[in-house]
Amino acid sequence: MPTLFELFGMRFFFYSLEHLPIHVHVENGDGRAKINVKTLEIVENQGIKPKDLKKAVQIVKIYQEDIIEKWTEYHGEDK
């Protein structure tokens, strides 16, 4: 499970055998969430506090192109 980066106590990663749409998993000490990278939609949240989740979405937005590039390098898909 490749870690993309760690910021503000949150780890952003994806799993080896992922599926489309392009998404990123986020975890911190409170829980985990999944965010659709292209639409910035929170797909699921299991315990991450709203303020931390908002920050996670902002981080995904800032690094959106980098995440898509890493996904494509790793999975070979970007549609």
N, C-alpha and C positions, 0 to 999 in steps of 0.2 A: 504494500500500500504506500505509494509515493507521497511523501509530504511535500507540499508546494512551498509553504513558508509558515512561520510562527510569528504572530504579532499580538501584542496586548493580551498575552496569556491564552491565545486561541491558536489551535493548529488547524491549518487548511490542507486538505488532502483529498485524493480519490483512490478508489480500490483498483486492483489490477484488472479485474474482469468487470468493467463498467458497461453501462448502456446509455444510449441517447435518451433524452437530450443531455447536452453537456451540463454537468452539475459538479458542485464541490461539496465535500463534507467538512463540517467545522465542529471541533470539540474544545471544550474548556472544562474546568473543574466542576461545573454545574450540570453539563450534559452535552448533547450533540444535536446538530441540525444539518439539513441538506438545502442548498440554494441552487436554483437554476441560474447558470452563469449568463446566458443571453438575455433572459427576461428579468433577472434579479428577484425572482419570485422565491419566497420561502416555501419549499416543498414539504418539509416536516421540521418539527422542533420537539425535542425531548429534553426539556429542562433548562435550556439556555435563557437567561433573563432577557426581557425585552430590550433593555438598553444595550446589552452585549450583542444581541441579535441584530439590532439596528447598525451597530458598529461593524459587525461582520459583513452585512450587505454593502455598506459603504466601502469596505476593503475590497470586496469582490468587484464592485464597480470600478474602483481605481485600477485594479490589476486584471480586469476582464480580458484584455487582449493577451496578456501573458499566460493566463490560465487556459485560454482556448488554444494557444500555441503549444503549451505543455501537454494538454489533452490529446491534441492532434499528433504530436511526436510519439506519445505513448500508445494511444489507441488507434491512430490512423484514420480517425473520423472527425469531421467537423461540421456536419450538416445539421 
